[in-house]
Amino acid sequence: MKAYFEEIDIPTRSRRELIDITGRVEGFVEKSGVENGICLVFTLHSTTAVIVNEHEGGLMNDILRKVGEEFPQGAGWSHDRIDDNADAHLASTFVGPSRTLPVKNHRLVRGTWQNIFLLELDGPRSRRVVVEVLGE
Protein backbone atom coordinates (compact mmCIF):
# COMPACT_ATOMS: atom_id res chain seq x y z
CA MET A 1 0.00 0.00 0.00
CA LYS A 2 1.21 3.50 -0.85
CA ALA A 3 0.77 6.49 1.43
CA TYR A 4 1.29 10.06 0.29
CA PHE A 5 1.08 13.07 2.59
CA GLU A 6 0.99 16.81 1.81
CA GLU A 7 -0.07 19.97 3.61
CA ILE A 8 -1.71 23.02 2.09
CA ASP A 9 -1.11 26.45 3.62
CA ILE A 10 -4.12 28.68 3.12
CA PRO A 11 -4.27 32.35 4.07
CA THR A 12 -7.88 33.39 4.67
CA ARG A 13 -9.23 36.91 4.22
CA SER A 14 -12.56 37.02 6.06
CA ARG A 15 -14.07 35.84 9.31
CA ARG A 16 -16.23 33.36 7.40
CA GLU A 17 -15.41 32.26 3.89
CA LEU A 18 -15.20 29.27 1.58
CA ILE A 19 -11.92 28.54 -0.17
CA ASP A 20 -11.97 26.08 -3.06
CA ILE A 21 -9.02 23.69 -2.69
CA THR A 22 -10.14 21.12 -5.27
CA GLY A 23 -7.34 21.74 -7.76
CA ARG A 24 -4.63 21.45 -5.17
CA VAL A 25 -6.08 18.22 -3.76
CA GLU A 26 -6.42 16.76 -7.26
CA GLY A 27 -2.80 17.66 -7.95
CA PHE A 28 -1.68 15.79 -4.83
CA VAL A 29 -3.71 12.73 -5.83
CA GLU A 30 -2.02 12.68 -9.25
CA LYS A 31 1.41 13.23 -7.67
CA SER A 32 0.81 10.45 -5.11
CA GLY A 33 1.09 7.61 -7.59
CA VAL A 34 -1.94 5.94 -6.00
CA GLU A 35 -4.10 4.34 -8.67
CA ASN A 36 -7.03 3.24 -6.49
CA GLY A 37 -7.68 4.10 -2.86
CA ILE A 38 -8.88 6.99 -0.75
CA CYS A 39 -7.99 10.63 -0.19
CA LEU A 40 -8.43 12.19 3.24
CA VAL A 41 -8.72 15.98 3.46
CA PHE A 42 -8.40 17.16 7.08
CA THR A 43 -8.15 20.63 8.60
CA LEU A 44 -5.76 21.16 11.51
CA HIS A 45 -7.92 23.79 13.22
CA SER A 46 -10.91 23.65 15.56
CA THR A 47 -12.50 26.71 13.94
CA THR A 48 -12.50 25.51 10.33
CA ALA A 49 -14.26 22.69 8.51
CA VAL A 50 -14.07 20.84 5.20
CA ILE A 51 -17.09 20.51 2.92
CA VAL A 52 -17.88 19.13 -0.53
CA ASN A 53 -20.37 21.06 -2.62
CA GLU A 54 -20.90 23.11 -5.75
CA HIS A 55 -18.70 26.12 -6.52
CA GLU A 56 -21.50 28.54 -7.35
CA GLY A 57 -21.49 32.04 -5.89
CA GLY A 58 -25.10 32.08 -4.72
CA LEU A 59 -24.83 28.69 -3.06
CA MET A 60 -21.56 29.62 -1.40
CA ASN A 61 -23.21 32.75 0.04
CA ASP A 62 -26.18 30.63 1.16
CA ILE A 63 -23.88 28.20 2.98
CA LEU A 64 -22.14 31.03 4.80
CA ARG A 65 -25.49 32.63 5.64
CA LYS A 66 -26.89 29.36 7.00
CA VAL A 67 -23.81 28.78 9.15
CA GLY A 68 -24.29 32.29 10.57
CA GLU A 69 -27.97 31.64 11.25
CA GLU A 70 -27.35 28.32 12.99
CA PHE A 71 -24.28 29.49 14.93
CA PRO A 72 -24.62 33.25 15.45
CA GLN A 73 -21.71 35.22 16.80
CA GLY A 74 -22.39 36.91 20.13
CA ALA A 75 -25.34 34.68 21.06
CA GLY A 76 -24.22 34.30 24.67
CA TRP A 77 -22.23 31.10 24.18
CA SER A 78 -20.27 30.12 27.31
CA HIS A 79 -16.98 29.81 25.43
CA ASP A 80 -17.20 33.45 24.35
CA ARG A 81 -16.03 34.44 27.83
CA ILE A 82 -12.60 33.06 26.86
CA ASP A 83 -11.99 34.28 23.30
CA ASP A 84 -15.27 35.31 21.64
CA ASN A 85 -15.32 32.60 18.95
CA ALA A 86 -17.68 29.95 20.30
CA ASP A 87 -19.79 30.22 17.14
CA ALA A 88 -16.79 29.13 15.06
CA HIS A 89 -16.02 26.16 17.33
CA LEU A 90 -19.66 25.05 17.30
CA ALA A 91 -20.01 25.31 13.51
CA SER A 92 -16.78 23.38 13.02
CA THR A 93 -17.99 20.66 15.36
CA PHE A 94 -21.25 20.18 13.51
CA VAL A 95 -19.89 20.51 9.96
CA GLY A 96 -16.75 18.44 10.59
CA PRO A 97 -12.99 18.75 10.08
CA SER A 98 -12.57 16.24 7.24
CA ARG A 99 -13.89 14.55 4.13
CA THR A 100 -12.78 11.29 2.54
CA LEU A 101 -13.10 10.82 -1.20
CA PRO A 102 -12.46 7.74 -3.34
CA VAL A 103 -9.54 7.58 -5.75
CA LYS A 104 -9.92 5.59 -8.97
CA ASN A 105 -7.49 5.49 -11.90
CA HIS A 106 -5.24 8.14 -10.28
CA ARG A 107 -8.13 10.62 -9.94
CA LEU A 108 -10.53 11.78 -7.27
CA VAL A 109 -14.00 10.36 -7.70
CA ARG A 110 -16.42 13.26 -7.35
CA GLY A 111 -19.65 14.36 -8.95
CA THR A 112 -19.76 16.96 -11.69
CA TRP A 113 -20.66 19.75 -9.26
CA GLN A 114 -18.68 18.56 -6.24
CA ASN A 115 -15.72 20.67 -5.20
CA ILE A 116 -13.70 20.57 -1.98
CA PHE A 117 -13.71 23.65 0.24
CA LEU A 118 -12.08 24.82 3.41
CA LEU A 119 -14.76 26.57 5.46
CA GLU A 120 -13.12 29.35 7.46
CA LEU A 121 -15.15 30.22 10.55
CA ASP A 122 -12.82 32.48 12.58
CA GLY A 123 -10.56 34.31 10.17
CA PRO A 124 -8.68 35.92 8.77
CA ARG A 125 -5.84 33.58 9.66
CA SER A 126 -3.22 31.31 8.19
CA ARG A 127 -4.64 27.78 7.95
CA ARG A 128 -3.29 24.32 7.16
CA VAL A 129 -5.08 21.40 5.57
CA VAL A 130 -3.60 17.89 5.47
CA VAL A 131 -4.14 15.72 2.39
CA GLU A 132 -3.32 12.02 2.70
CA VAL A 133 -3.74 9.60 -0.20
CA LEU A 134 -3.73 5.87 0.58
CA GLY A 135 -4.03 2.92 -1.75
CA GLU A 136 -2.43 0.79 -4.41
N, C-alpha and C positions, 0 to 999 in steps of 0.2 A: 504494500500500500504506500502511495506517495502522500506526503503532507507538504503543503506550501503555505507560508505565512507572510503577510504584509500588513503594514499599518498605513493609514491615510491620515494626514494632518489636514484639518479643515478649519480655516478661520471663519467664524460666523460674524454677521453684521447687525443682526437685530435680536431683540429679546426672544421672539418666536419667529422661526422661519423654517422652510423646507429647502434642503440642499440636495440636488440630484447627484448621486454618486455612482449611477449605473455604469457609465463608461469606464470609470476607474476599476470598478469591481470586475467588469467583463475583461478588461486588460489583464488583471491578475489571474483570472481563470485561464486565459489563453497562455500566459507566461508560466503557469504552474506545471504544465505538462500532463495534467490529470485529464484522462479521456472521459471517464464516467465516475461520478461520485457525488459529493455534496460541497456546497460553499456556504460557510457560516459568515455572516456579517454582524459584528458585535460592537456596540459603542462602550467606551471605557468611562462613561460618566453617568452619574445618577440623576442628571437633569437633562438628558437627551434620550431619544428613542430612535428606532429604525422601523420604517414602514415600507410597504410595497403598494404602489398605486399609480394612477395615471398622472403624467406630467402635463397637466392642463391648468392654466392660470386660475380659472374660476374655481375648479375643484381644490386646488392648492389653498386658495383663500378660504374656501369653505372648511377645509380640514383645520386650518389655524383658528378660524372663528369658533368651530365646534369645541376644540380643545380649550379655548378661552371661556366658553360658556360652561363647560363641564367642570373646569378647574380654574375659577376666577382668582386673579391676583388680589390680595388684600381682603379675603373673605373671612378673616378671623381664624385661619388655620393655626394650630398650636405651634408648629415649627417656625412660623413667621417671627416668633419672639427671638429666634436665634439669628437668622440671616435673611428673612423676608423673601424666601423663594419656595415655600411649601407647595404652591401651585405647580411649580416645575417638577418637584419630586413626585407629587401625586400623579401628574399626567404621565411621567416616565414609567411609573410603576404599572399603570393600567394599560399603556400602549405597548411597552416592552422594549428591552435593550437590544434585541437581536431578531434576525430572520435567517432561515436556512432555505436555500434554493437548490434544486437538483442541477447536476452537471451531466450533460450527455454530448458525446462527440466533441469534447473540448469547449463546450459553450454552456452558458447558463440556460436553463429551461425556464422561460417566463412567457407570459401571455403578451399579445401584441401591445397592450396598453399598460403593462406592468413595468414600472421603473422602481429603483431602490433609492430611498431618501433617508438622510439624517434629519431628524426632527429636533431642532434646537428649541429648548424651552426656557433657557435662562442665560441668554447671550447679551451682548456679543462676547465671545470667548474664543480661545483656540481649543479645538476638539480633536480627538483621535478616535478612529474607527479601525478595528482589527478585522482583517479578511483572512479566513483560513479555508483552504481548499484541500479536501481529502478524497482519495479514491485511487483507482487503477489507471 
